[in-house]
Amino acid sequence: MPASTKKFTPEIDAKLYREFVAVAEKNGQTKRHVLEEALRFYLKNVVPSQHLVRREVMEDFERSVSRNRDLLERLAK
């Protein structure tokens, strides 16, 4: 049974599109294949890693490190 498909037409940066088309042509692949593989990779590898630590937590951590840099350096010695 063929896979279900959904048509969509996003607008993307022209330079990125040219690079995307060039990669597909160079590898003898369809644009659809390259786009689907890129989406699969993004959803499987990038999205989960974005949720490991909330952005707000990292921002607070970085502010704390900056504010306490002298103390942290003394403790490290």
N, C-alpha and C positions, 0 to 999 in steps of 0.2 A: 504494500500500500504506500503510495507516495506521501512524502511529508507535507504537512500543511504549510502554506506560505502566507506572508503578509507583505503587501507592497507599501513602501514609504519613500518619500523623496526629500531627504534632508538637504539643507544648503550648508556647504562646508567651505573652508578656506580654499581658494583656487590653487595655491601652491601645493597644499596637502593633497588635493584631488589629483593633480598631475603626478605627484610622487606615487600615490596609490595606484593609478592606472599604469604607470611605468613598471611598478613591481609586479602587477598582475601579468602584464605582457611579457616581461622578462622571464617569469616563471611558467609561462604557458597556462596561466590560470584565469578563470573568469573574475570579473570585478566582484560578482556576488560571492564567490568562494573566499576571496581575500577578505572581504568585509565581514562575512560570517565568522571566519577564523579569528579575526581581530576582536569581534564582539564576544566570542566565546572566551578568548584569553582574558579580556578585560573583566568579564563577569566572574570568571573562575579565580583569577589571580589578583586583580587589582582591587575590586570592590571589597572582598573579605578583609584585605589588609587595612583598608581605610577605617574599619570599625574596631581595630584592636585597641586603640586609645583615642578617645574623643578629642577633637581639635582643641576644645576649651581646656582640657586637662593639660595637654602639651603646652599651650600658651601660658597657663599658670606656672607650670614647671619651669619653662624657660625664663619667665619673669623672676621666679624665686632664685634660680641659679645666678642670674645676672645681679640681683639684689644682694646675694650672699656670697659673691665670688671670693672676696678676701677671706672669709671664714672657711669656705671650702678648700681654698689653697693652703691655709694654715693646717687644717685637719689632715690634708693629704700628706703633709710633711711629717 
